[in-house]
Amino acid sequence: MKKPFISIVLASTFAFGAVGTHAVFAKPAEVSQKQSVHPQDRKVINKINVYNIYNTIEYLSKTPRVAGTESEYNAVQYIKKQFESYGYKTEVQEFTFEAYTPPSMIELRVQGYEGELHPTSFTYSKNGNGTGELVNAGLGTKGALENVDLSGKIALIQRGEITFAEKVLNAAEKGAAGVIIYNNAEGELNGTLGENNEKYVPAVALTKAEGEGLAAKVNSGGPVTATINIQGAEVGNKTSHNVIATKKPTNKKKANNDIIVLGSHHDSVEAAPGANDDASGTAMTLELARVFKELPTDTEIRFITFGAEEVGLLGSEHYVQNLSDDEISRTIANFNLDMVGSKDAGDLVLMTHDGQPNLVTELAQASSTRLNGSPTPYAEGGRSDHVPFGEAGIPAALFIHDPAEPWYHTPEDTIDKISKEKLQDVAEIVGTAMYDTARFDNQGPKPKKQKQPKAKHLYYEQDLK
């Protein structure tokens, strides 16, 4: 997933059943033992097999699953086969998207500078070879550049206040031949320009120390010449897929008209096996689909794994945009599983795109109170597949552990970092929360839905690694 900004809000508890714990089956010492459980919850929990989840994560995380690649498509076929093995009618929903291939060459040379430079590109950095005088350009805002001559020059800009894309466009409008943006905090700058734009000029990123070193060189007196050379970047259309398995109500005569969506994303970022992000959510979606296949429900449940989440929530956005008005009005909940198994992440939290409680947070808090004795807190946060649902007015929440593990979006996101205890806990909370509203004798609340405004910053602003 795209790592979220959050602010935790401890919310009130909705008690839908008795508090208790239980033992499901023999587990390794890592997995906690529970003593007793509400009878309706037991129908779900007794069917959950954490080893199924763990083994699926291990299988999916053998290789990165970058959107639009053969490895992502292989994952799609595996997921489809698993859904079908449980007896589900399964649809593979295809969509195309504009994809960016990073450059094969990134060079930054600064005349007379003796320090080491390790430039990186932004997503959508443009190819080009530009040479010119290096000029301090502050934060790169229009105000900061108002009296700065950048014609044919290289702008040295600090991160902050406005987006990376705005900084590059502002410098380009002033005639810059290239842009260097350096971090305002420690660590590598891992950013995106959001989308392809022919008005961009070649742009590279540096660390805080590297940028400050260049700034000091410029301020020391005398002109400094810099060259930026970016080659091999490409923008083109690629294909990704959503996988949708549908469980119809058990008894059509007693069925309501509601739809619940349980979802996760199956793609990962470049070079990351993505065991936690998000093979963990995908594997849990598959296991809960298996669990619910034989449970009597009065509600339609759609189990979905989304493609191309890591490049802008594209799969979930495509799914929601292609729902009919009737389907949107009937969809009462979206449970989104993203990064739900790392040993090294923090505690479980729920996130809604607007920071407000909804049916999903109410059900999950009631479930976690029954199972664990306290409600899981909720937060405001985006950057995962619950956002398009929330923006369409569908009650939606992300299930994630915070803070994220240190190897988020790195090659170290591997199976050995996965906790069976955390997988078990989240599967129980989500599974019982879903069943609490999907079973025949449910008398729980129904949501009031209102279309929400889009929040583009949840898509395009990226964190540091």
N, C-alpha and C positions, 0 to 999 in steps of 0.2 A: 504494500500500500504506500501511498504518499503520506509520510509521517505527519500527524496532525498537531496543531496547536490546541491546547485544551486549558480549561479552568474548571476544576472539579466543583460540583454543587451537590452537597448531601441533600437528598430529596426525601420526602415523606414516604412511609411504608404503606402498602396496600395489602392487608392480610386476607388472602383468598383460601387459606387452609391452615392445617396444624403445622407447627414447627417440628422438625425432626430430621434424623439422619438414618443411614442404613448401610448394609454391606451388599454389594452387587454380585461380585464373584471373586474368586481368588486373584489377587493382584500382587505385584512386587511391592517391596517395602515403601517405594516412592509414592504409591497411590494410597491415600488415606482411607480408613475404614469408617463406615457410617452405621449407626445403630438402628434407626427406625425411620420410616417414611410414610407420608400420607398415602393411602391406598391408590388414589388416582395418579400420583407421581410415580408410584412403584411400577405401574403399567409401562411407563416409559423407561425408567432407570434400569429396571431388571433386564431390558433388552439391549442396552448400550454395551458394546464391547470395545474398550479403549484400544485393544490391540489391533482391531480393524483400522482404527483411525491412524495409529502409529505406523502400521505397515504401509498404508496408502501414502502417508507423508514420505516414508523412505523411498517408495517407488517413484513418486512424482519428483522428488528432489535430487534425483541422480544427475540431472542436467538443468541448466537455466531454461525457462519457458518464455522467452521474450516474445511479445505480441507480434504476430505476423510471420513467425518463423516456423520451420518444420517441427521443432521441438514443442512449440505451443500446440500445433495441430495434432501431434501425437498424443499430447495430454487430453485434448478434446475427445479424440477417439477412445481413449482409455475410460474417461469419465462416462461417455455415452454407453459404452459396453457395460460398465458397472451398474448404471441406472437400469439398463435393460435386463441385467441379470436378476434384479430385484422384482422385475415384472412391470416396470413402468413404460408407458408410451413416451418416447423421448424425441425431442426436436432439437436439431442443430441450427441455430439462427446465425446466418452469415452476415457480415457487414464489412465494408471497406473503410480505411482511414488513411489519412496522410501521415506517412512515417518519416522520421529523420534518421539517417545513417550518420554517425559521428565521423569527423574527418580522420583520414589516415595520417595526416601530417599537421602538426601544430608547432610553429616556430615563433620565438620572440627573441630578437637580438637588440641590445641597447648598447650603443657605442660608449666605450669607456667605463661601463659598469662591471665591477669585478665580482659581485655577488652571484650566487646561483639562482636561476629562474626556472620554474617548472610550470609553464602555462597549461591550462586546460581549456576546453571549449565549453560554451553553453549549448544546450539543446537548441537547435536552429541557428547556431553560429554560421555565418556565411563564408564561402570560399573567397579568397582574394589575397593579394600581396601588396601591402601598403607600407611605404616608408615616409617618415616625416619627423619633424621636431616633436619631442615629447613635451606635453603641456599639462600642468596640473589643472584639472577641471572640477575640483571639489566633489560635490554629490551629483553633478551632471544634470541638475534641474535647469529649467529654462531661465530661472532667475540667476543661477550661478554662472550660466554661460552667456548672459546678456551682453557683457562687455569683453568676452574672450574671443580672440581670433583663432579659429580651429581650421582654417582653410588649408588643406593638404597636410594636416598635422595629426599626431596620435594623441588622443585624449586619455589622460590618466584619471580615473574616476573611482571614488570610494563607494562601497555598498551602503545603501540606506535611503530612507524617505520615499523613494519612488521605485518602480519595478526596473529590472535589468533592461527590459525592452525599451522602456521610456528613456533610459539613460543613453542607449545606443542610438535611438531615433533622434533624440535631442542633439547629440554630437554630430550625427549625419547631416541634420538640417543646417548645422553651422559649417559644413564642408569638411568634416574630419575624414581622414583616410583610414582610420582604424580606432578601436577603443580597447583600453585595458581597464577592467573593473577589479578592484582588490577588496578583500574581505574586511569587515569592521569588527571581526571577532576571530578567535583562534580557530584553526582548522582549515581544511580545503573548502573552496567555494564550489558547490555543486548546484548549478542553477539552470534555468530555462528562459528563453525569450518568448515562450508561450505559443508561438505559431510562426510559420514562414512569412517573410515580408521582404520584398525586393528592395525596400528602402534601407535595410540594414547595411552596415559596413562590417568588415571583419572584426570580431570581438573575442577577446580571451579573458580568462579569469586567473587571478593570482591570490596567494594567501595574504593575510594582513602584514606579515613581516616583509614579504617580497614587495608589496605595494608601497609600504612606508619607506623601504630602502630606495625605491625608484623616486619617490617624492622628495626624499632628502637629496638625491643626486641632482634633480632638477633645481631644487632651491639653493644648491651650493654655488650656482652662478655659471653662466655660459650655456649655450644651446646644447641639448642632448638629442641625438638622433636615434630613433627606434624603428624597427621593422617588424611587422606582423605578417606571417605567411600561414594561411590555412588552406589545405587542399584535401580533396577526397570526400567532403561532406555531400550528402545527397538527400533530396526530398522526393518521395514518390508514394504511390498508393500501395497499400498492403491489405491483406485480408485476415480478419480474426473471426471468432465465433463465440456465441453463447450456447450453453447446453441446458436444455429445459426439460425436466421430468415432472409430469403432472399427476397428482393423486386426486381423483374425483371423490366427492362425498360417498361414504360407504352405502348409504341408503338414500336414493334419490327422493323418495317421498318425504323424508325427514330433513332433507338438506336445506341449509340456508343459502343465501346468495353471495356469501363472502369468499374472498381469496386471501390466503396468507402466502407470502414469498419468503423463503429461506434462501439466502444467497451468500456467495463468496467469489473471489476472483482467482482464476487458475494461472494467470501469467505472472512472470517475475521480471526483475530488471536484469540488464546485461551483466554477465559474469557471476550472478548470484543464484545458487541452487534454489533459494526461496523455500526452505523447509518450513520456516514459520510464516514467511510472507510470500505466498499465502497458501502453500500446500496444506498447512494446518487447517485453515478455514474450508478449503475444498474437501479435504478428507472428512472433516466433521459433517459437512453438508451431505456427503455420500452416506455416512453412517446413520445420520438421522433420517435420511430417506429410507434406508433399509428398516430402521426401527418403526417408522410410521406406516410402512406398507401394510402391515397386518393390524394396525390399531383402528378401531371404529371412529370415524370423524364425520361431522356434518358440514365440513368446510372444505373447499378446494384448496389444496396446498401445492405450490409450485416450488420445486427444488431447482435452483439455477446456479451454474457457475459462469462467471462473466469473463470475457476476454478484454484485453487492452485497458485494464484498470490503471496500470502504471504509466500510461501515456495520456491520461486525462479522463478516466472514468468512462471510457468510450463505450464499452459493452453495456453497462447498466444504463447509460444515457440512451443508447440505441433501443434497448428493450423498452424503457419507459416511453420513449417518443413514439413507439409503434403500438402501444396499447390503445384500445378504443376508449372513448369517454366512459362507456359502460364498465369496462374492465378497471379503469382508474377509480371509478366511484365504488366498485365492489371490493377493491383491494384494501383491506383494513390494517395490514401490518407488513413491514419488511424487517426481518431479522438479518443483519449483515455480519458475517464472521470474517474477521481479518486480523491475522497475527494473534492466534489464541493459544499458543502452546510453548512459548520460549521459557526455559528455566531461568533465564537471566533478565527477563522483563519484570515490571512491577506488578501491581495488583490489577484485577479486572475492573474495568470501568465501562460505562455505557456512554455513547456519544450521539447526540442529535444535532442536525445541521444548524439549528437555531438556538440550541441550549435549553429548549423547553421540554417538559415531560410529555409523553404521549402514551398510547395504548401499549406500545412495545416496552417502554421503560416501566410502566405500571405492572405489566405482567411479569417482567424479569425481576423487578424488585420484590414482588410478592413471592416469586419462586425462590430467589436467593435467600429470603428471610425464612421460608419454610425449611430449606435445605441446610443453610449455613448459620442461621440465627441472626443475620443482619442483612439489610438491603444493599445491593451493589450501587455505588454512587453513580450519578450521571453527570455529563459534561457537555460543553459546546465544542464540537469538532467536526471537521469535514475530511476531505481528501480520501474518501473511500466510497464504496458503491451505494451507501445509504443516501447520499446527497441528491441524486436525481429523483429518488422516490420522495424525499422530503420536499423538494422543490415543486413536485406535482401535487402536493397536499396529502400524500400518503404517510401515515405514521411510520416512522423508520428509526432504527437505532443501530449503531455499530457496537459490536462486542470486541474489546481489545484490552491488552494489558499495558499499563503505563507506570513508569516511563518505559520506552522501548529498549530492547536489548542493544548492547554496544555494537553488535555485528549486523544491525539493520542495514539492508541494501549492500551487503558485502559478500565476498566468496565464503565467509565463515558462517553464513546462515545455513547450517547443515543439521542433519538428523540427530547428531549427538547433543545438540542444544535443546532438544524437545523434552518437555516434562509430561509424562503420562498423567500425573496428578492434576495439572492445569487443564489438560484436554478433558479429563473426566469431569472436572468441576464445571467447565463451560458447557459441555454437552448436556449435563444434567439440568443446568439452569435454563438453557435455551429450549431443550426438548420438553421439559415440564411446563415452561411458560407457554410454548406453542399449544401444547395439549390442553392447557387450562382454558383456552378459548376455542379450540377446534373440536373438542369432544361434544357428544350429543347433549349432555346435561349442563353444559356451560350456561351460566346466567350472568356472565361478566359484562363490563361496560363496552359500548360501541363508540368508536372515535368520531369526533366532529372534524372533518377535513376542510382545509382552506388552502388554496394554492399559494405557495410561497415564492418570493422573488429569488432570482438566481444570485448566487454569491460567487463571482468568478475567481476571487482570490482563493477560494477553496480548491480550485483546479490548478492554477498556474504558479503560485508562489511556492518555491521549494525551500526546504530546510538545508542546513549544512549536513554533511555526513556525520 
